[in-house]
Amino acid sequence: MKSKLPVEVIEEYKNWEPPVRLKRVVERILKVLPPDKLVGIGTVVLTNASGLNRVRRREKSRSRKRSLSLEAIGGFYHHAHKGKPAWIELFIDNTFVNQPPCAWRLPFWRNWVIGCMLCHEIGHHIHFTMKPEFRECEDVADDWGLKLVRYQYGQLHYLASTNTSIIHPFMKLMRKLDARKRQKQMGQTPLE
């Protein structure tokens, strides 16, 4: 018998589709995270920033004393409001913008990229509802996000997490090769 996931995951893209379906990926990540950290989160919405309407594109988010538009960020935490639970919005197109194409297909890489963004937003939830601190909100969310992503990554990819001396150089090499490929496509010479 399957245990019911306390957080609903919704994919809602507009005029864009990711190369792979990510709903199950996010559900797997949420299943391995400690359930007490997810209390109060009702939904995780996977969407694309390029599909935001004009009003949403103009919305701003404060981050480390800077104001950023929603179309420039990877995720957004929405507080509980008027009896509705808190929810998280992940902009998948922005999350993968600096990743090579293989990041979509390799599970250990895809889970790391999505997990980092999701766990950071869950970190905001923990900061606001469970463990308030008097520090910069983004720093607190980064700290919680790092703890949670390491935990989930160790649960989902035990071998990859124990063999970081092999995995991280591979990821670095793939990023470098992808950057060179993009530079050649633009007609530029690669930087050495």
C-alpha positions as CSV (number, residue, x, y, z in Angstrom):
1,M,0.0,0.0,0.0
2,K,1.4,3.4,-1.0
3,S,1.7,6.1,1.6
4,K,-0.1,9.3,0.5
5,L,2.2,12.2,-0.2
6,P,1.2,15.2,2.0
7,V,2.2,17.7,-0.7
8,E,0.4,17.8,-4.1
9,V,2.7,18.3,-7.2
10,I,1.2,20.0,-10.2
11,E,2.8,20.6,-13.6
12,E,1.5,23.7,-15.3
13,Y,3.5,24.8,-18.3
14,K,2.4,27.4,-20.8
15,N,3.7,27.3,-24.4
16,W,6.7,25.2,-23.2
17,E,7.4,21.6,-22.3
18,P,10.5,20.3,-20.5
19,P,12.3,17.4,-22.2
20,V,11.2,15.1,-19.4
21,R,8.2,14.9,-17.1
22,L,9.3,16.1,-13.7
23,K,6.2,15.5,-11.5
24,R,7.4,12.0,-10.5
25,V,10.9,13.4,-9.9
26,V,9.6,16.0,-7.5
27,E,7.3,13.5,-5.8
28,R,10.3,11.1,-5.2
29,I,12.3,14.0,-3.6
30,L,9.4,15.0,-1.4
31,K,8.9,11.3,-0.3
32,V,12.4,11.0,1.1
33,L,12.4,14.4,2.9
34,P,11.5,14.4,6.6
35,P,7.7,14.8,6.7
36,D,7.8,17.2,9.7
37,K,9.6,19.8,7.4
38,L,6.7,19.7,4.9
39,V,3.9,20.3,7.3
40,G,1.9,23.3,6.1
41,I,2.9,23.1,2.4
42,G,-0.1,22.3,0.3
43,T,1.3,22.3,-3.2
44,V,4.4,22.4,-5.4
45,V,3.7,23.9,-8.8
46,L,6.1,23.2,-11.6
47,T,5.8,25.9,-14.3
48,N,7.9,28.0,-16.7
49,A,8.8,31.7,-16.1
50,S,8.5,32.3,-19.9
51,G,4.8,31.6,-19.6
52,L,4.1,34.2,-16.9
53,N,1.5,36.8,-17.8
54,R,2.4,40.5,-17.9
55,V,1.2,41.2,-14.3
56,R,3.2,38.2,-12.9
57,R,6.3,39.1,-14.9
58,R,6.3,42.5,-13.3
59,E,6.1,41.2,-9.7
60,K,9.2,41.6,-7.7
61,S,10.9,39.4,-5.1
62,R,13.3,40.8,-2.5
63,S,16.5,38.9,-2.2
64,R,19.6,40.0,-0.3
65,K,18.6,43.7,-0.5
66,R,18.0,43.4,-4.2
67,S,14.7,43.4,-6.1
68,L,14.4,40.6,-8.8
69,S,11.5,40.0,-11.2
70,L,9.8,36.7,-11.1
71,E,11.0,35.8,-14.6
72,A,14.6,35.9,-13.4
73,I,14.4,33.5,-10.4
74,G,14.2,29.7,-10.1
75,G,11.6,29.4,-7.5
76,F,9.2,31.3,-5.2
77,Y,7.7,30.5,-1.8
78,H,4.2,31.7,-1.2
79,H,3.1,32.1,2.4
80,A,-0.1,30.6,3.8
81,H,-2.9,33.2,3.2
82,K,-6.5,33.4,4.2
83,G,-6.8,29.8,5.4
84,K,-5.0,28.4,2.3
85,P,-1.8,26.5,2.9
86,A,1.6,27.7,1.8
87,W,2.8,26.6,-1.7
88,I,6.0,26.5,-3.7
89,E,6.3,27.6,-7.3
90,L,9.4,26.2,-9.3
91,F,10.3,27.9,-12.6
92,I,11.8,24.8,-14.3
93,D,13.1,26.7,-17.4
94,N,15.1,29.1,-15.2
95,T,16.3,26.2,-12.9
96,F,18.0,24.5,-15.8
97,V,19.1,27.5,-17.8
98,N,22.8,27.1,-17.0
99,Q,22.8,23.3,-17.1
100,P,24.0,21.3,-20.2
101,P,21.3,19.2,-22.0
102,C,22.5,16.0,-20.3
103,A,21.3,17.4,-17.0
104,W,17.7,16.7,-18.0
105,R,18.4,13.0,-18.7
106,L,20.8,11.9,-16.0
107,P,18.9,11.2,-12.8
108,F,21.6,12.0,-10.3
109,W,22.2,15.4,-12.0
110,R,18.5,16.2,-12.5
111,N,17.6,15.4,-8.9
112,W,20.5,17.6,-7.7
113,V,19.4,20.6,-9.8
114,I,15.7,20.3,-8.9
115,G,16.4,19.2,-5.3
116,C,18.6,22.3,-4.7
117,M,15.8,24.7,-5.8
118,L,13.0,22.8,-4.1
119,C,14.9,22.4,-0.8
120,H,15.8,26.1,-0.8
121,E,12.1,27.0,-1.0
122,I,11.3,24.5,1.7
123,G,14.0,26.2,3.7
124,H,12.0,29.5,3.4
125,H,9.0,27.6,4.7
126,I,10.9,26.2,7.7
127,H,12.4,29.6,8.4
128,F,9.0,31.4,8.4
129,T,6.9,28.7,10.2
130,M,9.1,26.5,12.4
131,K,12.5,27.9,13.1
132,P,12.6,31.7,12.8
133,E,16.0,33.3,12.9
134,F,17.1,36.9,12.8
135,R,19.4,36.6,9.7
136,E,19.0,37.3,6.0
137,C,16.1,35.1,4.8
138,E,18.0,33.9,1.8
139,D,21.0,32.8,4.0
140,V,18.7,30.8,6.3
141,A,16.9,29.2,3.3
142,D,20.3,28.4,1.8
143,D,21.4,26.7,5.0
144,W,18.2,24.6,5.3
145,G,18.2,23.9,1.6
146,L,21.8,22.5,1.7
147,K,20.9,20.3,4.7
148,L,17.8,19.0,3.0
149,V,19.3,18.5,-0.4
150,R,22.2,16.5,1.0
151,Y,19.8,14.3,3.0
152,Q,17.5,13.6,0.0
153,Y,20.5,13.1,-2.4
154,G,22.0,10.6,0.0
155,Q,18.6,8.7,0.2
156,L,18.0,8.7,-3.6
157,H,21.6,8.3,-4.9
158,Y,23.6,6.7,-2.3
159,L,26.4,5.6,-4.6
160,A,26.6,9.0,-6.3
161,S,26.7,10.8,-3.0
162,T,29.5,8.6,-1.6
163,N,31.5,8.8,-4.9
164,T,31.6,12.6,-5.1
165,S,35.3,12.5,-6.2
166,I,34.0,10.9,-9.5
167,I,30.6,12.6,-10.0
168,H,31.5,16.3,-9.4
169,P,34.5,16.3,-11.8
170,F,32.2,14.6,-14.4
171,M,29.5,17.3,-13.9
172,K,32.2,20.1,-14.2
173,L,33.6,18.5,-17.4
174,M,30.1,18.3,-18.9
175,R,29.4,22.0,-18.1
176,K,32.7,23.0,-19.7
177,L,32.0,20.9,-22.9
178,D,28.5,22.4,-23.1
179,A,29.9,26.0,-22.7
180,R,32.4,25.3,-25.5
181,K,29.7,23.9,-27.8
182,R,27.5,27.0,-27.2
183,Q,30.4,29.3,-27.9
184,K,31.2,27.5,-31.2
185,Q,27.5,27.8,-32.2
186,M,27.6,31.5,-31.6
187,G,30.8,31.8,-33.7
188,Q,33.1,32.6,-30.8
189,T,36.3,30.9,-30.0
190,P,36.3,29.0,-26.7
191,L,38.1,30.6,-23.8
192,E,41.0,28.5,-22.4
